[in-house]
Amino acid sequence: MTLGADERLAIHELLALHGHVVDDGELDRLDELVTEDVVYDASRLGHGELRGLEAFRDMARARAGAAHGPVGHHVTNIVLTEAGDGRVHARSKGIGVAVDGGCGTVTFEDEIVRSERGWRIGRRRIVPHGVPGGEAPYAARPHVDPPGTHRSDRSHLPSSPEVSST
């Protein structure tokens, strides 16, 4: 199987749709993203390995509105590798923004499968970054402003160079 441009675009849109569906609370649409028998490995985020669409949906419902949970899911740097038999390996970066403005990054390692309804995530492994050992969820780390600063106080940042109009 050789992935054409249309198939690649469809997979990119599938991966991007995850953030919209989850962030908009449209969890009844998760079947547009994953297979019925999805394996969703969020164990390195503290949520275990979930098996099946309903287990994934239950976890997403439980996390919705969590105090330190992400309110924005963003995906970028998508790399696709053909795996044969109607499967594609996708590796992408995820950026999550929490209610308090803190953020974290993960790598999504996905197996995308072609189904009768189009491309779906059949397996996802989430690998967090920025935490020693990568074991703790990024959302569990409190946001800490630099000493003597507040987010609205920009005085600790380097000043912009003057722009000459001549």
Backbone hydrogen bonds, N-H to C=O, Kabsch-Sander energy under -0.5 kcal/mol:
donor,donor_aa,acceptor,acceptor_aa,energy
3,L,1,M,-0.5
8,R,4,G,-2.5
9,L,5,A,-2.5
10,A,6,D,-2.1
11,I,7,E,-2.1
12,H,8,R,-2.4
13,E,9,L,-2.6
14,L,10,A,-2.0
15,L,11,I,-2.3
16,A,12,H,-2.2
17,L,13,E,-2.4
18,H,14,L,-1.0
19,G,15,L,-0.5
19,G,16,A,-0.7
20,H,16,A,-1.0
21,V,17,L,-2.8
22,V,18,H,-2.6
23,D,19,G,-2.6
24,D,20,H,-1.9
25,G,22,V,-1.4
26,E,21,V,-2.2
27,L,25,G,-1.3
29,R,26,E,-2.2
30,L,27,L,-1.3
32,E,29,R,-2.5
33,L,30,L,-1.9
34,V,30,L,-2.1
35,T,121,I,-2.1
38,V,35,T,-1.5
39,V,122,G,-1.7
40,Y,38,V,-0.6
40,Y,50,L,-2.9
41,D,39,V,-0.7
41,D,124,R,-3.5
42,A,40,Y,-1.2
42,A,48,G,-2.1
45,L,42,A,-1.5
46,G,43,S,-1.3
47,H,42,A,-2.3
50,L,40,Y,-2.9
50,L,48,G,-0.7
52,G,38,V,-3.7
52,G,50,L,-0.5
53,L,36,E,-2.2
56,F,52,G,-2.0
57,R,53,L,-2.8
58,D,54,E,-2.6
59,M,55,A,-2.0
60,A,56,F,-2.4
61,R,57,R,-2.5
62,A,58,D,-2.3
63,R,59,M,-2.1
64,A,60,A,-1.4
66,A,63,R,-2.6
69,G,66,A,-1.0
71,V,97,V,-3.4
72,G,97,V,-1.5
74,H,72,G,-0.5
74,H,95,I,-2.3
76,T,93,K,-2.6
79,V,91,R,-2.5
81,T,89,H,-2.8
83,A,87,R,-2.2
84,G,87,R,-0.8
87,R,84,G,-1.2
88,V,112,I,-2.5
89,H,81,T,-3.2
90,A,110,D,-2.5
91,R,79,V,-2.4
92,S,108,F,-2.1
93,K,76,T,-2.9
94,G,106,V,-2.9
95,I,74,H,-2.9
96,G,104,G,-2.5
97,V,72,G,-2.2
98,A,96,G,-0.5
98,A,102,G,-3.4
99,V,69,G,-0.9
101,G,98,A,-2.0
104,G,96,G,-1.9
105,T,129,H,-0.5
106,V,94,G,-2.5
107,T,127,V,-2.4
108,F,92,S,-2.9
109,E,107,T,-0.5
109,E,125,R,-2.7
110,D,90,A,-3.1
110,D,108,F,-0.6
111,E,123,R,-2.7
112,I,88,V,-3.5
112,I,110,D,-0.6
113,V,120,R,-3.0
114,R,86,G,-2.4
115,S,113,V,-0.5
115,S,118,G,-2.2
118,G,115,S,-1.5
120,R,113,V,-2.3
121,I,33,L,-3.4
122,G,111,E,-3.0
122,G,120,R,-0.6
123,R,111,E,-1.4
124,R,39,V,-2.5
125,R,109,E,-2.0
126,I,41,D,-2.3
127,V,107,T,-2.6
127,V,125,R,-0.5
129,H,105,T,-2.4
134,G,131,V,-3.3
135,E,132,P,-0.8
140,A,137,P,-1.5
141,R,138,Y,-1.5
149,T,146,P,-1.8
153,D,150,H,-1.7
154,R,152,S,-0.8
157,L,154,R,-1.9
164,S,162,E,-0.6
